[in-house]
Amino acid sequence: MPQILPQKKQTRPCDWTKREIIDGILYQLKNGCNWEDLPKDLPPYSTVYWHYKQWRAAGAIEKLMTCLHEQVREQVKKSPSGQR
């Protein structure tokens, strides 16, 4: 992920992990809710949305999804049920 996600100018330490931010993005995309309606156990919607906009503009979301799809395809090829 560090190679895919663009680095932010570090003004102060981030209170949230990238995993938590990605969980917030995926929650919103899966459920189609407003950003403001993210559950309270996720980072604040403004933080999640800001990262989403930055990463989308940099093409990082597509790169991340491509990388994850490739990993899943490799796992399927290696699994006994994935053989034909």
N, CA, C and O atoms as a GROMACS GRO file, in nm:
protein
  336
    1MET      N    1   0.079  -0.120   0.000
    1MET     CA    2   0.000   0.000   0.000
    1MET      C    3   0.084   0.127   0.000
    1MET      O    4   0.045   0.224  -0.064
    2PRO      N    5   0.197   0.130   0.069
    2PRO     CA    6   0.274   0.255   0.065
    2PRO      C    7   0.318   0.295  -0.076
    2PRO      O    8   0.335   0.414  -0.103
    3GLN      N    9   0.335   0.197  -0.165
    3GLN     CA   10   0.374   0.228  -0.302
    3GLN      C   11   0.256   0.281  -0.382
    3GLN      O   12   0.277   0.353  -0.481
    4ILE      N   13   0.135   0.248  -0.344
    4ILE     CA   14   0.016   0.285  -0.420
    4ILE      C   15  -0.043   0.416  -0.372
    4ILE      O   16  -0.072   0.506  -0.451
    5LEU      N   17  -0.062   0.428  -0.240
    5LEU     CA   18  -0.128   0.546  -0.186
    5LEU      C   19  -0.032   0.664  -0.182
    5LEU      O   20   0.080   0.650  -0.134
    6PRO      N   21  -0.075   0.780  -0.231
    6PRO     CA   22   0.014   0.896  -0.229
    6PRO      C   23   0.039   0.943  -0.087
    6PRO      O   24  -0.048   0.934   0.000
    7GLN      N   25   0.158   0.993  -0.064
    7GLN     CA   26   0.194   1.042   0.068
    7GLN      C   27   0.138   1.181   0.090
    7GLN      O   28   0.136   1.264  -0.001
    8LYS      N   29   0.093   1.204   0.209
    8LYS     CA   30   0.037   1.333   0.248
    8LYS      C   31   0.148   1.414   0.314
    8LYS      O   32   0.233   1.360   0.384
    9LYS      N   33   0.148   1.545   0.290
    9LYS     CA   34   0.241   1.630   0.363
    9LYS      C   35   0.209   1.616   0.510
    9LYS      O   36   0.096   1.640   0.553
   10GLN      N   37   0.307   1.577   0.586
   10GLN     CA   38   0.284   1.547   0.728
   10GLN      C   39   0.289   1.676   0.810
   10GLN      O   40   0.397   1.727   0.841
   11THR      N   41   0.173   1.727   0.844
   11THR     CA   42   0.167   1.846   0.928
   11THR      C   43   0.160   1.806   1.075
   11THR      O   44   0.213   1.876   1.162
   12ARG      N   45   0.096   1.695   1.101
   12ARG     CA   46   0.092   1.638   1.236
   12ARG      C   47   0.060   1.490   1.221
   12ARG      O   48   0.010   1.447   1.117
   13PRO      N   49   0.089   1.412   1.323
   13PRO     CA   50   0.060   1.268   1.312
   13PRO      C   51  -0.089   1.242   1.290
   13PRO      O   52  -0.175   1.308   1.350
   14CYS      N   53  -0.116   1.147   1.205
   14CYS     CA   54  -0.255   1.111   1.175
   14CYS      C   55  -0.313   1.031   1.291
   14CYS      O   56  -0.247   0.944   1.348
   15ASP      N   57  -0.438   1.062   1.326
   15ASP     CA   58  -0.505   0.991   1.435
   15ASP      C   59  -0.563   0.857   1.391
   15ASP      O   60  -0.604   0.776   1.474
   16TRP      N   61  -0.566   0.833   1.260
   16TRP     CA   62  -0.631   0.714   1.205
   16TRP      C   63  -0.534   0.638   1.117
   16TRP      O   64  -0.450   0.698   1.051
   17THR      N   65  -0.546   0.505   1.115
   17THR     CA   66  -0.463   0.425   1.026
   17THR      C   67  -0.522   0.428   0.886
   17THR      O   68  -0.640   0.459   0.867
   18LYS      N   69  -0.440   0.394   0.789
   18LYS     CA   70  -0.490   0.385   0.651
   18LYS      C   71  -0.599   0.278   0.641
   18LYS      O   72  -0.693   0.292   0.564
   19ARG      N   73  -0.585   0.173   0.719
   19ARG     CA   74  -0.685   0.066   0.718
   19ARG      C   75  -0.821   0.120   0.762
   19ARG      O   76  -0.923   0.088   0.700
   20GLU      N   77  -0.823   0.202   0.867
   20GLU     CA   78  -0.949   0.258   0.914
   20GLU      C   79  -1.010   0.352   0.810
   20GLU      O   80  -1.132   0.354   0.791
   21ILE      N   81  -0.926   0.427   0.743
   21ILE     CA   82  -0.975   0.518   0.639
   21ILE      C   83  -1.031   0.439   0.522
   21ILE      O   84  -1.137   0.472   0.469
   22ILE      N   85  -0.960   0.334   0.481
   22ILE     CA   86  -1.009   0.249   0.372
   22ILE      C   87  -1.138   0.180   0.412
   22ILE      O   88  -1.229   0.168   0.330
   23ASP      N   89  -1.149   0.136   0.537
   23ASP     CA   90  -1.274   0.076   0.584
   23ASP      C   91  -1.389   0.176   0.570
   23ASP      O   92  -1.499   0.138   0.531
   24GLY      N   93  -1.364   0.302   0.602
   24GLY     CA   94  -1.467   0.405   0.588
   24GLY      C   95  -1.507   0.426   0.443
   24GLY      O   96  -1.625   0.440   0.412
   25ILE      N   97  -1.408   0.428   0.354
   25ILE     CA   98  -1.436   0.445   0.211
   25ILE      C   99  -1.518   0.326   0.160
   25ILE      O  100  -1.618   0.345   0.091
   26LEU      N  101  -1.476   0.206   0.194
   26LEU     CA  102  -1.548   0.087   0.147
   26LEU      C  103  -1.690   0.081   0.204
   26LEU      O  104  -1.782   0.038   0.135
   27TYR      N  105  -1.707   0.123   0.330
   27TYR     CA  106  -1.840   0.125   0.390
   27TYR      C  107  -1.932   0.217   0.310
   27TYR      O  108  -2.045   0.180   0.277
   28GLN      N  109  -1.883   0.336   0.279
   28GLN     CA  110  -1.965   0.432   0.205
   28GLN      C  111  -1.997   0.381   0.066
   28GLN      O  112  -2.111   0.390   0.021
   29LEU      N  113  -1.897   0.326  -0.002
   29LEU     CA  114  -1.919   0.277  -0.138
   29LEU      C  115  -2.014   0.157  -0.141
   29LEU      O  116  -2.098   0.146  -0.231
   30LYS      N  117  -2.002   0.070  -0.043
   30LYS     CA  118  -2.088  -0.049  -0.039
   30LYS      C  119  -2.232  -0.013  -0.006
   30LYS      O  120  -2.325  -0.066  -0.067
   31ASN      N  121  -2.251   0.076   0.091
   31ASN     CA  122  -2.385   0.106   0.139
   31ASN      C  123  -2.450   0.224   0.068
   31ASN      O  124  -2.572   0.242   0.077
   32GLY      N  125  -2.372   0.304  -0.001
   32GLY     CA  126  -2.426   0.417  -0.074
   32GLY      C  127  -2.482   0.527   0.016
   32GLY      O  128  -2.565   0.607  -0.028
   33CYS      N  129  -2.439   0.530   0.140
   33CYS     CA  130  -2.489   0.631   0.232
   33CYS      C  131  -2.417   0.764   0.209
   33CYS      O  132  -2.316   0.770   0.139
   34ASN      N  133  -2.470   0.869   0.268
   34ASN     CA  134  -2.400   0.997   0.264
   34ASN      C  135  -2.273   0.985   0.347
   34ASN      O  136  -2.266   0.907   0.442
   35TRP      N  137  -2.172   1.062   0.309
   35TRP     CA  138  -2.046   1.059   0.384
   35TRP      C  139  -2.072   1.093   0.531
   35TRP      O  140  -2.010   1.036   0.620
   36GLU      N  141  -2.163   1.186   0.555
   36GLU     CA  142  -2.193   1.229   0.692
   36GLU      C  143  -2.254   1.118   0.777
   36GLU      O  144  -2.256   1.128   0.900
   37ASP      N  145  -2.304   1.013   0.713
   37ASP     CA  146  -2.372   0.905   0.784
   37ASP      C  147  -2.282   0.786   0.814
   37ASP      O  148  -2.332   0.679   0.848
   38LEU      N  149  -2.152   0.802   0.803
   38LEU     CA  150  -2.062   0.693   0.838
   38LEU      C  151  -2.077   0.661   0.987
   38LEU      O  152  -2.099   0.752   1.067
   39PRO      N  153  -2.067   0.533   1.024
   39PRO     CA  154  -2.078   0.498   1.166
   39PRO      C  155  -1.972   0.569   1.251
   39PRO      O  156  -1.865   0.605   1.202
   40LYS      N  157  -2.005   0.588   1.377
   40LYS     CA  158  -1.916   0.662   1.467
   40LYS      C  159  -1.789   0.586   1.502
   40LYS      O  160  -1.693   0.646   1.551
   41ASP      N  161  -1.784   0.453   1.477
   41ASP     CA  162  -1.662   0.377   1.506
   41ASP      C  163  -1.559   0.390   1.393
   41ASP      O  164  -1.448   0.339   1.406
   42LEU      N  165  -1.596   0.456   1.286
   42LEU     CA  166  -1.502   0.484   1.176
   42LEU      C  167  -1.447   0.626   1.195
   42LEU      O  168  -1.501   0.702   1.275
   43PRO      N  169  -1.341   0.662   1.122
   43PRO     CA  170  -1.291   0.799   1.132
   43PRO      C  171  -1.399   0.899   1.092
   43PRO      O  172  -1.497   0.862   1.027
   44PRO      N  173  -1.382   1.026   1.129
   44PRO     CA  174  -1.480   1.127   1.090
   44PRO      C  175  -1.497   1.131   0.939
   44PRO      O  176  -1.402   1.111   0.863
   45TYR      N  177  -1.620   1.156   0.896
   45TYR     CA  178  -1.649   1.154   0.752
   45TYR      C  179  -1.562   1.252   0.676
   45TYR      O  180  -1.524   1.225   0.562
   46SER      N  181  -1.530   1.366   0.735
   46SER     CA  182  -1.449   1.466   0.665
   46SER      C  183  -1.309   1.412   0.637
   46SER      O  184  -1.252   1.439   0.531
   47THR      N  185  -1.254   1.336   0.730
   47THR     CA  186  -1.123   1.274   0.710
   47THR      C  187  -1.129   1.167   0.602
   47THR      O  188  -1.044   1.163   0.513
   48VAL      N  189  -1.229   1.081   0.609
   48VAL     CA  190  -1.244   0.973   0.511
   48VAL      C  191  -1.265   1.031   0.372
   48VAL      O  192  -1.201   0.988   0.276
   49TYR      N  193  -1.353   1.130   0.361
   49TYR     CA  194  -1.383   1.188   0.230
   49TYR      C  195  -1.261   1.262   0.174
   49TYR      O  196  -1.235   1.254   0.054
   50TRP      N  197  -1.188   1.333   0.258
   50TRP     CA  198  -1.069   1.405   0.212
   50TRP      C  199  -0.968   1.307   0.152
   50TRP      O  200  -0.915   1.332   0.044
   51HIS      N  201  -0.942   1.196   0.222
   51HIS     CA  202  -0.848   1.096   0.170
   51HIS      C  203  -0.901   1.033   0.042
   51HIS      O  204  -0.826   1.011  -0.053
   52TYR      N  205  -1.032   1.004   0.038
   52TYR     CA  206  -1.091   0.945  -0.081
   52TYR      C  207  -1.070   1.036  -0.202
   52TYR      O  208  -1.030   0.989  -0.308
   53LYS      N  209  -1.097   1.165  -0.186
   53LYS     CA  210  -1.079   1.259  -0.298
   53LYS      C  211  -0.933   1.264  -0.342
   53LYS      O  212  -0.906   1.264  -0.462
   54GLN      N  213  -0.840   1.268  -0.248
   54GLN     CA  214  -0.698   1.275  -0.282
   54GLN      C  215  -0.654   1.148  -0.354
   54GLN      O  216  -0.585   1.154  -0.457
   55TRP      N  217  -0.692   1.033  -0.301
   55TRP     CA  218  -0.650   0.906  -0.358
   55TRP      C  219  -0.715   0.881  -0.493
   55TRP      O  220  -0.651   0.828  -0.584
   56ARG      N  221  -0.842   0.921  -0.508
   56ARG     CA  222  -0.910   0.904  -0.637
   56ARG      C  223  -0.845   0.991  -0.744
   56ARG      O  224  -0.824   0.946  -0.856
   57ALA      N  225  -0.812   1.115  -0.710
   57ALA     CA  226  -0.750   1.207  -0.805
   57ALA      C  227  -0.612   1.156  -0.848
   57ALA      O  228  -0.570   1.179  -0.961
   58ALA      N  229  -0.542   1.088  -0.757
   58ALA     CA  230  -0.410   1.035  -0.789
   58ALA      C  231  -0.416   0.899  -0.859
   58ALA      O  232  -0.313   0.845  -0.898
   59GLY      N  233  -0.538   0.843  -0.876
   59GLY     CA  234  -0.552   0.713  -0.939
   59GLY      C  235  -0.520   0.597  -0.847
   59GLY      O  236  -0.509   0.483  -0.892
   60ALA      N  237  -0.506   0.625  -0.718
   60ALA     CA  238  -0.466   0.521  -0.623
   60ALA      C  239  -0.577   0.419  -0.598
   60ALA      O  240  -0.548   0.302  -0.574
   61ILE      N  241  -0.702   0.462  -0.602
   61ILE     CA  242  -0.814   0.369  -0.577
   61ILE      C  243  -0.814   0.259  -0.684
   61ILE      O  244  -0.828   0.141  -0.651
   62GLU      N  245  -0.799   0.297  -0.810
   62GLU     CA  246  -0.797   0.198  -0.918
   62GLU      C  247  -0.675   0.107  -0.906
   62GLU      O  248  -0.686  -0.014  -0.928
   63LYS      N  249  -0.560   0.163  -0.873
   63LYS     CA  250  -0.438   0.080  -0.857
   63LYS      C  251  -0.455  -0.019  -0.743
   63LYS      O  252  -0.416  -0.135  -0.755
   64LEU      N  253  -0.513   0.027  -0.633
   64LEU     CA  254  -0.533  -0.059  -0.519
   64LEU      C  255  -0.629  -0.173  -0.553
   64LEU      O  256  -0.603  -0.288  -0.518
   65MET      N  257  -0.739  -0.142  -0.622
   65MET     CA  258  -0.835  -0.245  -0.660
   65MET      C  259  -0.773  -0.346  -0.757
   65MET      O  260  -0.799  -0.466  -0.746
   66THR      N  261  -0.692  -0.298  -0.851
   66THR     CA  262  -0.624  -0.388  -0.944
   66THR      C  263  -0.531  -0.483  -0.869
   66THR      O  264  -0.527  -0.602  -0.896
   67CYS      N  265  -0.456  -0.428  -0.775
   67CYS     CA  266  -0.364  -0.508  -0.696
   67CYS      C  267  -0.440  -0.614  -0.615
   67CYS      O  268  -0.398  -0.730  -0.610
   68LEU      N  269  -0.548  -0.575  -0.552
   68LEU     CA  270  -0.627  -0.670  -0.473
   68LEU      C  271  -0.690  -0.778  -0.561
   68LEU      O  272  -0.692  -0.895  -0.523
   69HIS      N  273  -0.739  -0.740  -0.679
   69HIS     CA  274  -0.796  -0.840  -0.771
   69HIS      C  275  -0.690  -0.941  -0.814
   69HIS      O  276  -0.718  -1.061  -0.822
   70GLU      N  277  -0.569  -0.894  -0.841
   70GLU     CA  278  -0.461  -0.984  -0.880
   70GLU      C  279  -0.429  -1.082  -0.767
   70GLU      O  280  -0.405  -1.200  -0.793
   71GLN      N  281  -0.428  -1.034  -0.644
   71GLN     CA  282  -0.399  -1.121  -0.530
   71GLN      C  283  -0.507  -1.228  -0.514
   71GLN      O  284  -0.477  -1.343  -0.486
   72VAL      N  285  -0.631  -1.189  -0.532
   72VAL     CA  286  -0.742  -1.285  -0.520
   72VAL      C  287  -0.731  -1.389  -0.631
   72VAL      O  288  -0.751  -1.508  -0.606
   73ARG      N  289  -0.701  -1.345  -0.753
   73ARG     CA  290  -0.687  -1.440  -0.865
   73ARG      C  291  -0.576  -1.542  -0.838
   73ARG      O  292  -0.592  -1.660  -0.867
   74GLU      N  293  -0.465  -1.496  -0.782
   74GLU     CA  294  -0.355  -1.587  -0.749
   74GLU      C  295  -0.397  -1.688  -0.642
   74GLU      O  296  -0.362  -1.805  -0.651
   75GLN      N  297  -0.471  -1.643  -0.542
   75GLN     CA  298  -0.518  -1.733  -0.437
   75GLN      C  299  -0.612  -1.838  -0.494
   75GLN      O  300  -0.606  -1.955  -0.455
   76VAL      N  301  -0.698  -1.797  -0.585
   76VAL     CA  302  -0.793  -1.892  -0.646
   76VAL      C  303  -0.718  -1.996  -0.728
   76VAL      O  304  -0.752  -2.114  -0.725
   77LYS      N  305  -0.615  -1.952  -0.801
   77LYS     CA  306  -0.536  -2.046  -0.882
   77LYS      C  307  -0.467  -2.149  -0.795
   77LYS      O  308  -0.454  -2.265  -0.834
   78LYS      N  309  -0.422  -2.108  -0.676
   78LYS     CA  310  -0.347  -2.198  -0.586
   78LYS      C  311  -0.436  -2.289  -0.505
   78LYS      O  312  -0.391  -2.393  -0.456
   79SER      N  313  -0.563  -2.252  -0.488
   79SER     CA  314  -0.652  -2.332  -0.403
   79SER      C  315  -0.694  -2.459  -0.477
   79SER      O  316  -0.709  -2.458  -0.599
   80PRO      N  317  -0.714  -2.569  -0.402
   80PRO     CA  318  -0.755  -2.694  -0.466
   80PRO      C  319  -0.889  -2.683  -0.540
   80PRO      O  320  -0.908  -2.747  -0.644
   81SER      N  321  -0.982  -2.604  -0.488
   81SER     CA  322  -1.110  -2.591  -0.556
   81SER      C  323  -1.103  -2.503  -0.679
   81SER      O  324  -1.193  -2.504  -0.762
   82GLY      N  325  -0.993  -2.425  -0.692
   82GLY     CA  326  -0.974  -2.337  -0.807
   82GLY      C  327  -0.917  -2.410  -0.928
   82GLY      O  328  -0.914  -2.355  -1.038
   83GLN      N  329  -0.872  -2.534  -0.908
   83GLN     CA  330  -0.817  -2.610  -1.020
   83GLN      C  331  -0.928  -2.676  -1.098
   83GLN      O  332  -1.027  -2.722  -1.041
   84ARG      N  333  -0.911  -2.681  -1.228
   84ARG     CA  334  -1.011  -2.745  -1.313
   84ARG      C  335  -0.952  -2.858  -1.391
   84ARG      O  336  -1.022  -2.923  -1.468
   0.00000   0.00000   0.00000
